[in-house]
């Protein structure tokens, strides 16, 4: 069955079929070849998705859509500009700072890229920034933003491995902020080399006004993480709170969203959520076939036997995930690979939270890498430039992120310091 599964899957992928259909058809062909009733596939899809934490996915998507449409991204960009816009290449740094703030709200790197890119790429082009560089910078920021909670991929990882989603949310902060600072430094170096413009320094009064306008938007992250850490609600319940808070800000307080727009927002959220959940669900059938063929056990035994033990295993996982990230959606890669790799990681003494963070960081880099990087495609579309024009300017950012990934991988302190401090890990 395994040969039929992978052969069908890769043939369809090469022919350009959508990934979800490649997985579904490959799984169906494998079941038929093994003489297994096809009824097993919908059963596995249903049982796979029948987990309470997965309710957080559509709720965080809806919260992000409300915030994106409700003018939240513009307020966050204005605050970021007041903070760092006066530095050489400041508009580039605004992209990174704004993405950090917005990631604390949206839960989706695609939403971060779309929201911040739509606000920042046009003015960057007007100020003389190369369109390819502007799009590449927004792409890199979106890849970094996956580490800032809440994160949909963290929800999927935690559900698959029974790892605390709250601990994963906390663990992403230090690596995410650290990567943001490194990318800002790289942007400054590039800006000095290319003589990018410097914006007018905001007065203290202008900063206070921008902070006041953005404060309630930024407070959502405090509510979500504070509620989870204090045990007021679960990560899934936090997603519901985020929707209510986003509705209050966007519709009632700011009045940026008209009641007539709500059906369209709900429809877009449902489509995005449906795609994500369909991919996750069909992947459970894919994973069941892989498990029945004992591929995880064979791979685990092979990887445990690799000379170098835990250190070589971590390197091998990074290489595998970086390659997967170039071709597959992050949630899909998590569903396919994590059930295989996670038991091996635990066997080798790697903490589940630490393993989760560097897996998610890997897949965040995948958002920025061609040919499938979703953030790359979104930024290219917003900037109205061909994808090929982003390759050269995005390379320094990708290499920098991979370098910091190695630091996160081999120094667990970055991902474990906050979970140990607040949750006793």
VENWO-V99985 format. One record per helix or strand of 3 or more residues. SS is the DSSP state (hx for helix, st for strand). FROM is the first residue (numbers start at 1). LEN is the number of residues. If there is no record, write none. Layout:
SS	FROM	LEN
SS	FROM	LEN
//
This chain:
hx	2	13
hx	19	15
hx	39	11
hx	52	18
hx	72	13
hx	90	17
hx	109	18
hx	131	15
hx	152	10
hx	165	30
hx	204	26
hx	235	19
hx	259	34
hx	295	10
hx	309	17
hx	330	18
hx	352	15
hx	374	10
hx	388	23
hx	413	11
//
